[in-house]
């Protein structure tokens, strides 16, 4: 671990005294930081960094503080398009950078990457890590709004990713290739670190099923997560007389244009097609109850929910796309189906429901894969190596 020389010392300090380098995460939501980056932050502190996070504060301030991470409240609006409000967010972030004077900033997801990189250039931050967990709605949707946003975002993203003192982290090789082909970043500046990782020891193994296995979809309730196909598959399987319970575990995300409405969810529940369990904090307990995890998503970086499902030994049914293919190998650790195909999804789910021996074998293979390739400790080690690389190169 490389320690930076202290700057701006008081007269009473010893000249040249070493200090701990400072790492600042920028994340839109505190719940996402706790779920996807808190273990990394703790590992970075253990590796010799002082760690802070700039984020919108909701319910997790005490959790973050208890981990020894300094909290810098920031009024992020993930779905915001009001120019004045967005400018205020950018200026607020630049003020945090000036006040906190981090040696390295770690921006997570598209808006923090864009705003954080601009603020870092304004303030003169010397080490920048940009992390894209998939290219998201702006780059995957064919809708008019997404096409307009893509036209605006691409040149700004190219500017953000093009600095010599920055490193881009992606979660799968498909995103790496697309970013290079579209000229958004140079291949030499990109590092592949597959997901946020999980601690396999934190997940209990799946309970044996009775006559009615439990199938869950654990995600924000977005159309892009395949919620509609999941509900349709549940209907078709019920019509075929297949015995299973189907539960949505998550809530709508009004800040995302792809969110389903609460009225739609209420109608599905009233119809008896699915249960809706809402937001759950204790996901290891949820996965331990489910025999099958289904995520018929349209685009991902590398979904943590599937890592958690695999760590729990659940059978997994998901779509054959970048990110999901990193975890699910068809016929080995689960089932892969085409996107937007309710019929194919129904067939795979029926096989998983009706063949408990097969799903248990797939679940055991998925658990073994997580232990070797996707542990949180491995992800933390690889990411801290990126921080150390920047410290050695620029600081």
Steps between C-alpha positions, in 0.01 A plus 500: 500500500638841399443790738477851356693786654287729712418838345376820658661420837466721804825647636494255792504197275814316409608585148457213259293292745318220324124493493244248386389564142134591465247314286158652423218297347225675305175302484147625435324313784616400848319163478697413187828590668417276797389215275770516233805691627511504881709181525746650253515821706574300815774307319650827373514635858679183607743551211597845630253744343277753672160449337198727445190484281297776335143383449134580547422410861182307570496223763856373523704781654557316829601180320761688299632687804529179702729361228738792553414670169452879504170611346466803271130563422435592137164578337514249215190449285566196279214581265537876509512699175445852635811693386509730804462211744766297323739798497450537876586132546819544297604807700414324827722210400787734409469665843523159668814426298658829610408443863596132522807522270499130407802343336273261309132526408302189407188581297239223476239495216437734209388825664773498770755421227387798291457753780788370711746515211400858419529602865836323529632697205374828650667429834812322373453153652797291394371141521164404347329160491183480291286188541217413264275216616364446150413769248142529623181652364666779301706260288265202483154645441373566147249760619509863386595636843793259528620581147498874576682445829753274327575775247568738789679258732749335260727802442490591870581142596789492253632819660456351850675172421782647291720644774846348541465485880182292491420130491169353386365186670247289308333178610493293183695468176202597281489848659880526465477427126210739438670785684817454294316460168297816561818690586389589853823388666834345410539128572815566704299706752236229561506234772262203515378432855197276498232647723484609862567151635334326792609330821386138450513443875225759556241296306308205637430209271159456340229332704348182360181569305162357582246440227516862388850638432553873540617697196614858563600794281732715720546840336370849461163461331593623154378384162867463405537241775247280321225545757231474232639172366525362855134577568396351164700182570332468839161524331588238238637257757192537716283431196702180439438386856866539605519548877727784611493838672629807318614810689633840396761612755560869447313822441438741212764762422321821394834661410544244222291539181464122478330464840171314525223675689363409839157464335638228270653316794175520696310359202739205464471421871118529494490270198700241692778488242779592743571607855682827565728509803629852446843621605685258730809583705585141598562349158697196626182392679292555184734295283505221761121467458502489118582193296514688169618853418382650173641818342380539136684830464578680173842648592741476793857556609519201729193474726577458868163334553617205289825479697293489820271235350800289401659541845175367649496198268183608321417383152523798263298580189616815321553649157783426260665842515831654603541496877253220565712264291789569737314317777259263327641243263210331327463138602769533766402767754151588373281583202551778244209617284459773235395847615135607471391137441232401751449159337865400530507633855192294584658180366823551696313579821281193458808281468652658811177458698434141398857365524625561856808279453612701198452837665689383810791389282505833317478687830798313644707575187405870519602515866840352416550754220429792735745371757785482247432794266261753657582536868487851647858463621625434147308797357634724779857386442475565125346844553749609765774403255353762264515763777860410575585519130363857483680597821829375360448662163364845581535573872 
